[in-house]
Amino acid sequence: MLKAKLIQLLSKTEIKITDQQIDQLVGYVKLLDKWNKAYNLTSVRDPQEMLVKHIIDSLVVAPYLVGNQFIDVGTGPGLPGIPLAIVKPESHFTLVDSLGKRIRFLKQVQFDLGIKNVTPVQSRIEEFTEEKFDGVISRAFASLQDMIQWCHHLPNSQGAFYALKGTYPEDEIAKLPVNYKIEKSIKLDIPELVGERHLIIIK
């Protein structure tokens, strides 16, 4: 039932993925649903709703990512990092969260679904200084100013920030530091989702 629903949702987008990737995405939703009961990982309780609000909502970003090394800051239960890692096996995603229970969940997901291109890390993002990335991704994480303040050390010389937002964040954009510019703002189309979604790319 979940698989049929996911295929139906994907048919309303430009996203083309393999059967194996569809199975992994459905497997992820099932794990999220199972662990959510004990770990309270997401306020979305219905797996069908997770397909729209978590899976498709994450996947629509994939075509805009440039590079191969990404970090998902404040990843929570792996959003958008896990869905993106599944559909972009040639890229690597570091998933950072400060809560141990979320990282334990991500390690279980990685193991159960055989996802090789993610590294879950328990850390506060401002203390994570090991690497530089092509893209710093955040979803429902913080304001754009806070994202840049806490993550300014993470992009490499060509790297960009990818912020997933609801309505267009005019106030936040007005307060960006002078040396940061909006490279692109993309209105995302998510089938069956009530409300707006924007991807803001900052360099």
N, C-alpha and C positions, 0 to 999 in steps of 0.2 A: 504493500500500500504506500509506504513512504517512497519507495523507488519510483513507482508510477507517478506520484505527485511531483517528485523532483524532476523527472523527465518532462512532465507537462510544463513546469515552471521554466526549465531550461529552453524549451521550444519557443518561449516568448522573448528570449534574449538572443544575443549574437554569440553566446558562449558555446563552443564545441568541445566536448570532452569524451573520453573513452568510457566503455562499460565498467572497466576496473575502477576508474576514478569516481564514477557514479556510485559504485558499491562502497568505496572507501568513505565517501561523503555521507551516505546513509548509515554506515557503520559508526561514523563519528557522532551523528545525531542520536543514535541508539545509546552510545556510551554516555553522551552528555545527559540524556534523559535519565539513564540509570543512576549515574553518580550525583545528579542534581538533587535527588531525593535526600541524600545524606549530607552532601557538601554545599548545597545552595549556590551553585555556580552561575546560574542565570535566572532572571525573574520570569523568563519565558518558560512556561511549564509544558506546553503542548508541542510534541515533536513536529506536527504538521506546520505549526507556526514558526518553529525553529528553522525549517527549510526556507521560509521567506525572510524572516528577520535576521537570521544568522548566516545561512549558507549563501543564498543568492545575493544578499546584501554585502557579503564579503567578496564573492566571485566577480561582481561587476567591476571591481577595481583592477583585476588582473591585466586587461589590455593596456593599461596606462603605466604599468611599472617598467622602469628602465634600469637594466643592470641584472646582476645575479645574486648579490648579497644584500639581504634585507633584515631589518630588526623590527619586530612588532612590540611596541612599548606599551606596558600595561595591558598585556594580552588577555588577562582574565582566563577564561577556559579555552583560550586559543583562537580568539577572533580578532582580526580576520586571518591570522597566521596559518592555522591548520587548513582551512579550505583552500587558501592560496597555495600552500605547499603541495597539496594534493594535485592541483591542476597545473602547477608549474614545477615539475620534478627536476628541471634543469637548474633551478634556483635554490638557494639555501636561506632558511628563515630561522633567525634566533628569536625565541619567544621569551620575553622578560616579564616577570611579575614578582611582587614582593611577598605574596602569600604562598606558603608551603603547600597548602592543600591543592591549590590550582596547579602548581608544578608537578605534584604527585599524579594528578589527573592527566596532565599532558604527557608524562612519561608512560602512563598506562595506554593512552591513545597511540602513542608512537609505537609501543610494543605490539598492541593488539592489531593495529592496522598496517604494520610494516612500513611506516613512513620513515624514510632514511634521511630526508633533507631538512629536518628540524633539530634545533638544540634548545631545550627548555632550560632557563636559567632563573634561579631565585635571587633577586637583587632589587634594590631600589635603583631606578633608572639613572639617577644622577651619580651613582657610585659605580656604574658599569662602564669601564673605560678600556676594556680589552681590545676592542676592534673598531674599525671604521667601516661604514656601509654605503652601498649605492642608494639605498632608500630607507628612511625612517618612517614607519607606518604607525598611525594611531587611529583608534576607533573609540569614540565616546570616552576619551582619556582625559582631556584637559582643554583649557582654552588654547588658542594658537600661541599666545604670548608665553604661557606656561610650558607648552610643548617645546618651544624654541629655547626657553631659558634652561629647562631641565635636560634637553637632548642636543644642545648646540654642538657638543663634542663628538656626536655620533656619525654624521655624514662624512664621506670622504670628499676629495676636492671636486668631484663631479656630482656628489650625492644630493638628494632632494628630500624634503619632508612631504609625506602624503597623509593629509588629515581627512578622515571621513567625518563629515558633519551632516546635520539634519538640514534645517533651512540655511540659506546663504548667510555666513557669519559676518555681516557688514561691520558691526562694532569691533569685533576681534581683529578684522583685517585693518581697520583704521588705526589700531594700536600696535601694529607690528613694528619691531625695531627698524630703523632707517636702512640698514644694510641687508634686509630680507625683502624679497619681492615675490609677489604671486606670479608664478610662471604660467599656471593654467587653473581655471575653475571649471569643473565639469558637472553638469546636472545629470545625475545618474537615474536611470529608469529601472525600477524594481517592480516586477509584476506582483500584483496583489498586496503591495505595501501601501498602507495609508500614511501620507506625509511625504515630505521632500527629503531627498538625499543629495549631497554635493561632495565631490572630491576636490580638495584644495591642495594644489601642488606648489610648494614654496622652495625657493633656492636662496 
